[in-house]
């Protein structure tokens, strides 16, 4: 993954967290749970990196 790609992923995550934080308190937990589920799914689908990579 290039540095540019990592920067775009970071910006996207920060943007989504800002959206969640702007929601009323009552809906934040569900929004964070949804974000967690999506990120966990993406990690599970990612190819395994060799040790030391």
C-alpha positions as semicolon CSV with decimal commas, in nm:
position;residue;x (nm);y (nm);z (nm)
1;X;0,000;0,000;0,000
2;X;0,139;0,338;-0,093
3;X;0,159;0,634;0,141
4;X;-0,099;0,818;-0,073
5;X;-0,345;0,528;-0,038
6;X;-0,288;0,513;0,339
7;X;-0,351;0,889;0,365
8;X;-0,682;0,855;0,177
9;X;-0,790;0,566;0,400
10;X;-0,700;0,766;0,711
11;X;-0,893;1,069;0,582
12;X;-1,196;0,852;0,509
13;X;-1,191;0,700;0,856
14;X;-1,151;1,038;1,024
15;X;-1,438;1,174;0,816
16;X;-1,664;0,885;0,919
17;X;-1,575;0,925;1,286
18;X;-1,662;1,295;1,262
19;X;-2,002;1,202;1,117
20;X;-2,061;0,959;1,403
21;X;-1,955;1,216;1,662
22;X;-2,199;1,469;1,515
23;X;-2,491;1,233;1,577
24;X;-2,705;1,249;1,890
25;X;-2,564;1,045;2,176
26;X;-2,844;0,791;2,151
27;X;-2,739;0,685;1,800
28;X;-2,359;0,693;1,835
29;X;-2,321;0,346;1,983
30;X;-2,501;0,186;1,687
31;X;-2,299;0,395;1,442
32;X;-1,971;0,295;1,607
33;X;-2,081;-0,070;1,611
34;X;-2,154;-0,050;1,239
35;X;-1,816;0,108;1,170
36;X;-1,647;-0,159;1,382
37;X;-1,824;-0,438;1,193
38;X;-1,724;-0,291;0,857
39;X;-1,358;-0,250;0,959
40;X;-1,346;-0,602;1,109
41;X;-1,489;-0,743;0,786
42;X;-1,230;-0,557;0,579
43;X;-0,949;-0,690;0,798
44;X;-1,080;-1,046;0,769
45;X;-1,089;-1,013;0,389
46;X;-0,737;-0,867;0,361
47;X;-0,457;-1,101;0,258
48;X;-0,225;-1,201;0,540
49;X;0,099;-1,006;0,540
50;X;0,418;-1,206;0,590
51;X;0,587;-1,167;0,929
52;X;0,807;-0,860;0,945
53;X;0,628;-0,683;0,662
